[in-house]
Amino acid sequence: MTLSRQPIVRIALCLVMGLTLANCGGVPYYDQVYYEYGEPKGVYHPVEKGQTLYSIARAYGLSVEELQKINGITDPSDMDIGHHLWIPDRDRVVYVAPTVETGPDASESVSPEETIVPPKKPVPKRKETASTRKRQLMWPVRGGVLTSHFGTRGGKNHHGIDIGASRGTPIRAAGPGTVKFSGWGPTGYGLMVIIKHPGNLTTVYAHNSRNLVKKGSKVKRGQMIARVGKTGRASGPHVHFEVRNDTHPKNPLLYLSKK
């Protein structure tokens, strides 16, 4: 008896579609690749211990009410550590200092009113001089080539420098510190690592092919933390390296030791 090929083809197509749909379910939006084009502009901020809705909103220049509405939060104190808040119209995750006591007897979160700090008198900024430019950081890639400088590039601000190197080249911590982030970064950054150093300095390493450290890890100066790649919006293998004083981007060449 000869069977028609059409029912067999239909059955095979149904099986393929079923398996495909099964593999697409249950993936949180913030776990997907951030650098894909066509996504709404914004970033997901991971809530850390000691942070409040008020302190996060203030760091991004938003109101608490606006942040509540965007994320569907009815109670500002109802935020768990690890919760991801959608921050619209921003292109990077910023560091938010803890504003709540985190001891065993302290509450994990408080209302925004309890975290308001009286405004301080503005302190005039001191101009950076040769004496204040402590070249305390080491170059994150040995033998790399500086391919792009800090400042305006193509009409947009370039908040760091680009160091070209072969894919897989070790990326090393510019100084001792604690890993504050390791994973897919904001739009365009690809795989990235953020390290908080003693004082107010933070360094960023982006477009990595592979991260070798986890959030919370203590790292030493010169320790391998990732490998060079071109994830995110990158035309070739390199590391995008940023130095920030608090949340303000600084020219990394003022902080890097001479080669």
Buried (B, 14 or more C-beta within 10 A) or exposed (E): EEEEEEEEEEEEEEEEEEEEEEEEEEEEEBEEEBBEEEEEEBBBBBBBEBBBBBBBBBBBEBEBEEBBEBBEBEEBBEBEEEBBBBBEEBBBBBBBEEBBEEEEEEEBBBBBEEBEEEEEEEEEEEEEEEEEEEEBBBBBBEEBEBEBBBEEEEEEEBBBBBBBBEEEBBBBBBBBBBBBBBBBBBBBBBBBBBBBBEEEBBBBBBBBBEBBBEBEBEBEBBBEBBBBBBBBBBEEBBBBBBBBEEEEBBBBBBBBEEE
